[in-house]
């Protein structure tokens, strides 16, 4: 977005809950795998979707996939 703004974007500050530049192993892995698959940098929305899928997957694993039979345990795992 800032690149498209050109000079008008100079000095612009913004905040975001995520950045492709975060220096940790999990983020580096996510960014590398996303770029390999989609041939572009991930957006904050892609990162949020990935985190949501990981969260749900972890909770499903915790209840052996039995969400209907173990709703309280599923919620606790989330």
C-alpha positions as CSV (number, residue, x, y, z in Angstrom):
1,X,0.0,0.0,0.0
2,X,2.8,2.4,0.9
3,X,4.7,1.6,-2.3
4,X,1.6,2.5,-4.3
5,X,1.3,5.8,-2.4
6,X,4.7,6.9,-3.5
7,X,5.9,10.2,-2.0
8,X,2.5,10.7,-0.4
9,X,3.2,7.7,1.8
10,X,6.5,9.1,3.3
11,X,6.4,9.5,7.0
12,X,3.3,7.5,7.3
13,X,2.9,5.4,10.5
14,X,0.5,2.5,11.0
15,X,0.0,-0.3,13.4
16,X,-0.8,-3.9,12.8
17,X,-1.2,-7.0,14.9
18,X,1.2,-8.9,12.6
19,X,4.2,-8.3,10.3
20,X,5.9,-10.5,7.8
21,X,9.1,-9.2,9.3
22,X,8.6,-10.6,12.8
23,X,11.8,-12.4,13.7
24,X,10.8,-15.7,15.2
25,X,10.8,-19.3,13.8
26,X,7.1,-19.8,13.5
27,X,6.6,-16.6,11.6
28,X,9.6,-17.2,9.3
29,X,8.2,-20.7,8.5
30,X,4.7,-19.3,7.8
31,X,6.0,-16.5,5.5
32,X,8.3,-18.9,3.6
33,X,5.6,-21.5,3.1
34,X,3.0,-18.9,2.1
35,X,5.4,-17.4,-0.5
36,X,6.2,-20.8,-1.9
37,X,2.5,-21.7,-2.3
38,X,1.1,-18.3,-3.4
39,X,4.2,-16.5,-5.0
40,X,3.5,-13.4,-2.9
41,X,3.9,-12.0,0.6
42,X,1.2,-12.9,3.0
43,X,-1.1,-10.2,4.4
44,X,-2.3,-9.7,7.9
45,X,-5.5,-11.4,6.9
46,X,-3.6,-14.5,5.7
47,X,-1.7,-14.6,9.0
48,X,-5.0,-14.4,11.0
49,X,-6.6,-17.2,8.9
50,X,-3.5,-19.3,9.5
51,X,-3.5,-18.7,13.2
52,X,-7.3,-19.5,13.4
53,X,-6.8,-22.8,11.5
54,X,-3.9,-23.8,13.8
55,X,-6.0,-22.9,16.9
56,X,-9.0,-25.0,15.7
57,X,-6.7,-27.9,14.7
58,X,-5.0,-28.0,18.1
59,X,-8.4,-28.0,19.9
60,X,-9.7,-30.7,17.6
61,X,-6.6,-32.8,18.3
62,X,-7.2,-32.3,22.1
63,X,-10.6,-33.9,21.9
64,X,-9.8,-36.5,19.3
65,X,-12.1,-34.8,16.8
66,X,-15.1,-35.4,19.0
67,X,-16.5,-31.8,19.2
68,X,-20.1,-33.0,19.5
69,X,-19.3,-35.4,22.4
70,X,-16.8,-33.2,24.2
71,X,-18.0,-29.6,23.6
72,X,-16.7,-28.3,27.0
73,X,-13.3,-29.9,26.5
74,X,-13.1,-28.4,23.0
75,X,-13.9,-24.9,24.3
76,X,-11.3,-25.3,27.0
77,X,-8.7,-26.4,24.5
78,X,-9.5,-23.3,22.4
